[in-house]
Amino acid sequence: MSDIHLNGVPIDELIARARDAALDRDLANINCCTCRELGPLLGGGGLPTAPKSQPKIRQPGPTAPSPAYTPQENEAMNFRKVAATVGLAALGAVACQGETTATSKEPEAREQFTKQLVAESRSKQISPTNVEQAIRSTMSEQYGDSFDSGLGCWRYALEANGERYEYCMAPRGHQLVETSQGQMLYFFASNRSDIKDDPKYLYSLPDSGVMGAFALRLNSSSAWTLTAATKDLDFGSIGNCGCESAKLVKLGREYYGWMFVSGGVWQGIASLSHNLVAPHRKEFVDLSEIPMQTESDQDSEYRIEIDDSSVDEDHYPVIVTKVRPGGDSERTKVAFDRTRWRYSLPK
């Protein structure tokens, strides 16, 4: 039993709650559909359920909503906080009668998104309307004419393992960057995982979330040209990609990507990874094969930071620090592998 606590609750208890809540959520989803189709014939108890089959999930393990990437956080508890967040995310299960519905924070998010548009655009002397139109146009090109004005996102469906998964994609963080080729607009999208009153947007533990990543260049006529795009990178569990707090970081002289932590809890075992989503040719890929916490070592944590000491390098190395219980640490400098287009720890 671990003696580490989060908000006064032992971490082992939080992990156990996460597992139990995920099972409850599966049961609530099936009961919801049963009630809609047949009416309340089962006295409110519903049917027992088997786990949903797993869609296309990247290894290692699933991901979960993570806090903003802050390598300077408490060295003993950073990865524990992320693992606990996975558990707490599963506590939002909704019964089919619809008596309780989670309050969405989407209006607040939209307001923050608009404020960011204005601030970023003014700093780069580009009209906020120009940037907003570029983002909306790209979303429609990528996800189709499927904007749901009530939810503020684009409906999108994926087929995997013979099953259909429904998502509603919303634009998230964006940033304007000045380069030698002109101004670039980077933004990403993720599916909304906070929609609780529609069964098709309720997810089980194995269900990954979706991230879209896009880069556009401003041409001489003040129009934006798409230079790289991937609309359906899959990360995570419980329908949450864990990328909503991603930060755009400089990975090279004129090379940028989104940094975040993904991971999840499977049968009480946390598996967390560092992600660096950046352009490669005309697509976005995850450059990182660096874990944050491994299944085989639940007590150690890997942290990464970008080493930009040589500012003219096309691809900066990363510094990986392995922190062990008691505060012992081991630092490794990892160069970018241009052949594999990856950062990975030496074997």
Disulfide bonds with the S-S distance in Angstrom:
Cys153-Cys168 2.02
Cys241-Cys243 2.08
